């Protein structure tokens, strides 16, 4: 009886370890994950990348309005979501040493560097 419980416990532990390894590989917050999404030829993944960018952009704008702070970046109105996707993917591709970092931090940095606000913005 005790042996069966021990075997069951070991099997559960092995399953959790395998799940943790898989989860680490599928870290949806990292730059590695978002590079794969943004460069994928599958339209669903490409749209996921664009929606991620639009969501972050909208969230940063909402926070700025609610907290009455200066904008972090100033994207011109003529810039398309596809351009933002290409810009994000290019930064991720060109900077592999940073891809382990959270995608949202990388994206904000990329947008801030690419679209800085002028003093009047």
C-alpha beads as a LAMMPS data file, in Angstrom:
LAMMPS data file: protein, C-alpha beads

121 atoms
120 bonds

1 atom types
1 bond types

-500.0 500.0 xlo xhi
-500.0 500.0 ylo yhi
-500.0 500.0 zlo zhi

Masses

1 110.0

Atoms # bond

1 1 1 0.000 0.000 0.000
2 1 1 2.733 2.471 0.978
3 1 1 4.694 1.438 -2.103
4 1 1 1.703 2.237 -4.353
5 1 1 1.326 5.666 -2.738
6 1 1 5.036 6.332 -3.193
7 1 1 4.876 5.339 -6.862
8 1 1 1.831 7.563 -7.373
9 1 1 3.619 10.462 -5.678
10 1 1 6.714 9.975 -7.836
11 1 1 4.599 9.855 -10.994
12 1 1 2.865 13.094 -9.990
13 1 1 6.215 14.748 -9.306
14 1 1 7.542 13.580 -12.679
15 1 1 4.435 14.952 -14.380
16 1 1 4.802 18.321 -12.681
17 1 1 8.456 18.506 -13.689
18 1 1 7.587 17.741 -17.300
19 1 1 4.789 20.315 -17.220
20 1 1 7.129 22.946 -15.784
21 1 1 9.689 22.296 -18.518
22 1 1 6.994 22.625 -21.178
23 1 1 5.642 25.790 -19.573
24 1 1 9.098 27.364 -19.561
25 1 1 9.351 26.630 -23.267
26 1 1 5.950 28.265 -23.849
27 1 1 6.597 31.427 -21.823
28 1 1 4.096 33.718 -23.506
29 1 1 5.535 36.795 -21.844
30 1 1 9.074 36.614 -23.242
31 1 1 10.524 38.285 -26.289
32 1 1 11.346 34.819 -27.660
33 1 1 7.661 33.943 -27.745
34 1 1 6.680 37.233 -29.362
35 1 1 9.365 37.009 -32.035
36 1 1 7.955 33.621 -33.043
37 1 1 4.424 35.080 -33.138
38 1 1 5.346 38.217 -35.060
39 1 1 7.414 36.393 -37.698
40 1 1 5.002 33.493 -38.149
41 1 1 3.334 33.065 -41.542
42 1 1 0.174 31.772 -39.837
43 1 1 -2.270 34.717 -39.991
44 1 1 -3.668 33.876 -36.536
45 1 1 -0.253 34.243 -34.930
46 1 1 0.481 37.412 -36.864
47 1 1 -2.828 38.879 -35.689
48 1 1 -1.991 37.824 -32.115
49 1 1 1.227 39.840 -32.382
50 1 1 -0.593 42.897 -33.737
51 1 1 -3.271 42.641 -31.039
52 1 1 -0.572 42.366 -28.350
53 1 1 1.040 45.557 -29.646
54 1 1 -2.279 47.397 -29.915
55 1 1 -3.288 46.268 -26.419
56 1 1 -0.036 47.448 -24.885
57 1 1 -0.209 50.746 -26.765
58 1 1 -3.794 51.330 -25.637
59 1 1 -2.981 50.333 -22.051
60 1 1 -0.051 52.748 -21.866
61 1 1 -2.240 55.536 -23.282
62 1 1 -5.036 54.796 -20.798
63 1 1 -2.601 54.815 -17.886
64 1 1 -1.180 58.139 -19.076
65 1 1 -4.649 59.692 -19.226
66 1 1 -5.724 58.330 -15.837
67 1 1 -2.524 59.314 -14.056
68 1 1 -2.119 62.598 -15.954
69 1 1 1.506 61.829 -16.817
70 1 1 3.563 62.609 -19.907
71 1 1 3.412 60.114 -22.779
72 1 1 6.082 57.420 -22.898
73 1 1 6.107 57.342 -26.708
74 1 1 4.326 59.238 -29.479
75 1 1 3.391 57.072 -32.444
76 1 1 2.369 59.140 -35.494
77 1 1 -1.212 58.511 -36.619
78 1 1 -0.066 57.362 -40.077
79 1 1 1.916 54.419 -38.632
80 1 1 0.042 51.157 -39.205
81 1 1 -0.203 48.185 -36.839
82 1 1 1.739 46.173 -39.425
83 1 1 4.599 48.655 -39.228
84 1 1 4.636 48.374 -35.446
85 1 1 4.726 44.578 -35.751
86 1 1 7.680 44.786 -38.153
87 1 1 9.485 47.215 -35.852
88 1 1 8.979 44.991 -32.801
89 1 1 10.092 41.869 -34.704
90 1 1 13.169 43.667 -36.047
91 1 1 14.247 44.745 -32.566
92 1 1 13.757 41.216 -31.235
93 1 1 15.630 39.691 -34.163
94 1 1 18.510 42.180 -33.902
95 1 1 18.856 41.828 -30.103
96 1 1 18.823 38.122 -29.198
97 1 1 20.540 38.829 -25.873
98 1 1 17.385 40.630 -24.672
99 1 1 14.762 38.166 -25.907
100 1 1 14.480 36.400 -22.545
101 1 1 13.092 39.622 -21.074
102 1 1 9.352 40.334 -20.843
103 1 1 7.887 41.218 -24.219
104 1 1 5.992 44.202 -22.813
105 1 1 9.198 45.813 -21.514
106 1 1 10.952 45.206 -24.832
107 1 1 8.008 46.619 -26.764
108 1 1 7.773 49.783 -24.646
109 1 1 11.534 50.296 -25.047
110 1 1 11.295 49.791 -28.821
111 1 1 8.388 52.222 -29.173
112 1 1 10.066 54.797 -26.928
113 1 1 13.292 54.634 -28.956
114 1 1 11.502 54.685 -32.314
115 1 1 8.819 57.256 -31.532
116 1 1 10.111 59.627 -28.864
117 1 1 7.839 62.484 -27.902
118 1 1 8.797 66.030 -28.749
119 1 1 8.742 68.642 -25.992
120 1 1 5.339 69.852 -27.233
121 1 1 3.689 66.362 -27.208

Bonds

1 1 1 2
2 1 2 3
3 1 3 4
4 1 4 5
5 1 5 6
6 1 6 7
7 1 7 8
8 1 8 9
9 1 9 10
10 1 10 11
11 1 11 12
12 1 12 13
13 1 13 14
14 1 14 15
15 1 15 16
16 1 16 17
17 1 17 18
18 1 18 19
19 1 19 20
20 1 20 21
21 1 21 22
22 1 22 23
23 1 23 24
24 1 24 25
25 1 25 26
26 1 26 27
27 1 27 28
28 1 28 29
29 1 29 30
30 1 30 31
31 1 31 32
32 1 32 33
33 1 33 34
34 1 34 35
35 1 35 36
36 1 36 37
37 1 37 38
38 1 38 39
39 1 39 40
40 1 40 41
41 1 41 42
42 1 42 43
43 1 43 44
44 1 44 45
45 1 45 46
46 1 46 47
47 1 47 48
48 1 48 49
49 1 49 50
50 1 50 51
51 1 51 52
52 1 52 53
53 1 53 54
54 1 54 55
55 1 55 56
56 1 56 57
57 1 57 58
58 1 58 59
59 1 59 60
60 1 60 61
61 1 61 62
62 1 62 63
63 1 63 64
64 1 64 65
65 1 65 66
66 1 66 67
67 1 67 68
68 1 68 69
69 1 69 70
70 1 70 71
71 1 71 72
72 1 72 73
73 1 73 74
74 1 74 75
75 1 75 76
76 1 76 77
77 1 77 78
78 1 78 79
79 1 79 80
80 1 80 81
81 1 81 82
82 1 82 83
83 1 83 84
84 1 84 85
85 1 85 86
86 1 86 87
87 1 87 88
88 1 88 89
89 1 89 90
90 1 90 91
91 1 91 92
92 1 92 93
93 1 93 94
94 1 94 95
95 1 95 96
96 1 96 97
97 1 97 98
98 1 98 99
99 1 99 100
100 1 100 101
101 1 101 102
102 1 102 103
103 1 103 104
104 1 104 105
105 1 105 106
106 1 106 107
107 1 107 108
108 1 108 109
109 1 109 110
110 1 110 111
111 1 111 112
112 1 112 113
113 1 113 114
114 1 114 115
115 1 115 116
116 1 116 117
117 1 117 118
118 1 118 119
119 1 119 120
120 1 120 121
